[in-house]
């Protein structure tokens, strides 16, 4: 009887403490994060359809492609093709490696062109090894660093997603035309303390989003800030720090919704 009472008291205490839901590396939350990114990058919730996506969007970074917008001008597209070639020697993209190395730091298509874009789309449609290469580079360069920093800052799944989306758009460090994630975080820390330092989670996230909006408005290709103001900021106002569906948001004037979902396949 005494043991039962202790268990009841302990469970009640856990409920009162408001135990958090899973972080962004929970498979269901990671799928939500990818849907949110895809709504902003591709105007679609079907992020798995974006492995084959490739075009020049005129942002000075050459071709943009794949599930998080790997760019020929920034080097992450090169990393994807290098990884793919290690895992699938002799693939149809391998001959373009010299050209990809040559165009890093520019918006040039020299040595690439229609042959390269067609090979990218075909590989994405037919080869799971190429899709796995995109997954691995996404996780290595953007997802894992964002989630780990979010955890260190005491942020839940929403804050970790906000970091991830900033990594995807701005990269980790300052580059041509972008201030980089680390600068955004430094600016936020000057205005508010993160939860790990005793700060209010909403106040800190709004400070980070303020820094990001200011940076986006200085970048002509990213001047539309709706992915922050009518999406991420909405979830902060709702104090949905665990990023629990249902979620409703708007980007570029289009409305999106994620209802309650079953656990997705890993990916």
Secondary structure as UniProt FT lines:
FT   HELIX           2..17
FT   TURN            24..25
FT   HELIX           27..42
FT   HELIX           47..52
FT   STRAND          54..56
FT   STRAND          63..65
FT   TURN            66..69
FT   STRAND          70..71
FT   TURN            72..74
FT   HELIX           76..87
FT   TURN            89..90
FT   TURN            92..93
FT   HELIX           94..96
FT   HELIX           97..103
FT   TURN            104..105
FT   TURN            110..111
FT   HELIX           113..126
FT   HELIX           128..138
FT   HELIX           139..143
FT   HELIX           144..152
FT   TURN            153..154
FT   HELIX           157..170
FT   TURN            176..177
FT   HELIX           181..191
FT   HELIX           195..197
FT   HELIX           201..217
FT   HELIX           220..222
FT   HELIX           226..227
FT   HELIX           228..232
FT   HELIX           233..237
FT   TURN            238..239
FT   TURN            241..242
FT   STRAND          247..251
FT   TURN            252..253
FT   STRAND          254..258
//
